[in-house]
Amino acid sequence: MTDSESKPPEKNVEKPSGEQSKLFLHTIIVSYAIVVSAIIGANVYQSQDKPAERTPAYWVYSQHSDVESKTGIMKHVHLTLNRLGLEHGTNDSDWDLLWSHDYPFRVLQPQMKKLKRHQLVNHFPGTGYITNKVDFATSGSKFIPKAFKIPEDSEEFKKYAKSKPEALFVVKDNQHRGVQLKNVSEINLETQGNFVQEYMKNPFLVDGHKFDIGVYTILTSVDPLRVYIYKGDVLFRYCPSKYYPFDPSDIDKYVIGDDYLPTWEVPSLASLYTAMGYGMRDSFDHYVRSQGKDPSVIWKQVDEFLAQVFLKHEPLIISALKNYRSGNNFFEMMRFDFVIDEDLNLYALEANMSPNLSSAHYPPNQLLYEQVLYSILSLVGVGKYTKTPTFADRNAGETQMRVSDKNIMVWADACTSECRGSCEDVCTTCRHCLTMGTRQNLARAVNEHLNRNDCRRVYPPPMVQDGGVDHESLEKLSPANRLMYMWFQGKCNVDITWCN
């Protein structure tokens, strides 16, 4: 066989032009980008230190209380986590969730600084700036009664008291123990660690009883900020004694103690709550309407205050987070306590870092506590039915099944036209402008929305479908919060369930 016979016949191939070469090269680059994106999307949430396939585990911690017992103060935490498929472990195990009754960032600091990707902790570093009673009372919000640190602000307090001779004041410490109304002349202005706070004299009453309102609130992210409340119900606690005739020496008339009057023992609410099956909030709202008032006024103020307090303290939390590997390991559940006056004006009293979740004293509260816990744990992705990429993922397929880029992309009209060469305004949400960290955070926001159960977002605030962007208000926000706000508005525009 000759050489000419052994060679395949030459094909008459036309050489590509310069434009064709550019187009070919562009196609290769785009295809490569898509492949890389798919690989990143499939593995972005995977962690090298992720545990092998096993049953997720949790442990509980307190330096001062017995929290290991499944019949003690953490009974409902244990019950709820067990029902969600987690087994009780220890600090020495490769745990997935730590539920700490105490602030864990001092005693457990070595462990907190070495958290693995799949491990979650029920507190955020830096939230003590919110839950500290003195700092909270003196933070200067229009929703918080005027307060003064003692002895630092003693002179300022005396001037204020002189300008408002009709005002009453309560003396408190950081534990809110021994709260009692006192005349200005009776207040010891040298006691360290105390604060003096103006007393709200004209409370709204139910059947003659003063009360406070406990709203369960969840922080899931900072920088950007996301805050939710448990909307399934609200904890109402009534003073055991009727407010009038008022007697400052009888604290049962105006201070909520451990032996408060529960909703089911308040005459106008008992039938609604017990016989008719309504929750505490629904029963209360019905009573307010029966008095010719609109209870929605109260809840709008709650949302406004919560957004305000977290935005104000977010920089401090961000600063505290710099000492840890990632902010993705933390979430926080607090209970904010409020009172209202006879005109339904809202006043915030405190934020409880580890609110009571024991129904030992009031067994009917069991359902409330377990529903609160279930919704919050679902929101942050804990449990075999509600896993999210922040909680013990098993493979990339599960991640993509829940959230892929198509679930993140918003503002399609802008991103396909004027945003092609820009990363300004809503264009910051377009794919070519998103960093890997931002894409991860948006995926977490998608999962929170899908898993929110009976939780409702209060920040970013509720939005209007097909609404524009209020650039003036956004200018006050950090870049991360601006992007988060515009992203939620984009999701709201195409799906009304994202608006609120």
C-alpha angles and dihedrals in degrees: 000000000000124000090249091056094049095052119085113244113268116250120228097238118181113223113240119250122240092261091048090051091052091048091048091049091047090051091052092049093048092046090049091049091051092050092047090047091051091050092048092046091052094049106026094104097038117109130207090218094050113132124249120259108299143123110292113249136205136189133197128220140196129155094207109024136063101249099153093076113096090212098049135079091309095049095119093043090056093044095050095046092047090051089052090057101259121134125218110258139162138245088263092059125080090261127185101203135031115197104192121190089195130050099275102197097090109040093030097037096123091055093042091056092054101048116151123229095260096048121103129193124198094227136062121222109249099025088113085084086070102036097046103105097217095045091046095051094047097044093106104238121156086231094058120076112246111275138180131203114236127255095359096062098033096119092046089049093052091052092049093048091050091052091052106040091167093058123107123210137203124210115221139172130210091272094049089233123148094016110179140156114251138177115250090249091056096054117104104222094189099063111116119230097017130115134199119222132188112250121233101231104187107055124178106250134207111209087340095306127122115221144176130229121226116203117190109223130188129204111199103165144012126196085046102033123221122174129176136181129212102248098182091091145330129233112245119190120185129202111252094228126057114256097233134096082040118222119176090203091062103073091181086076096061112008122077108224136175091276097056124157108261124221093254090061097050105099099222092047104036098085094045093050101037109027100028098038102234122148126247094263095046090049091049094046090053090053092049091052090049087059091055096256134119113240093195086077088068096050094048088056090050091055092047093050095047092051089048097049095047094045089051094051099036094095090055092051091047089052092051091049091061088081092062136065098246142350089225091081095068143071130164134214116194134168115225115204121211140177128200132210127227090273091053093251110157126233124185117220106180148325116241114214095198107018119198112276097171119110094190092110096038110025094187088067090069094092093048093052095046093047090049091051094045093051094046094047090047090051093055093042105255120150140045093274098045107037117154131185090270093061121064100306115198104200144352093254092065090050094051091044090059103035131008131162093275088064090054103044117099139165093044095174093055097039092054095048128019094016097062092099099023141077097185130115112344088354088079086076094056118108096248090056099048120102119215091253092052092050090052092051093048089051088054089051090053091051092048089053092049094045100037094112104174096355124107128202116243097171125070079038128239114289139202119244113252087011121150128232120272097222094184094059092041091057088070092059131084116256091256093051092046090054092046091050093049091046092054090047088053091051090046091053092062100032122031092205088072094057095080 
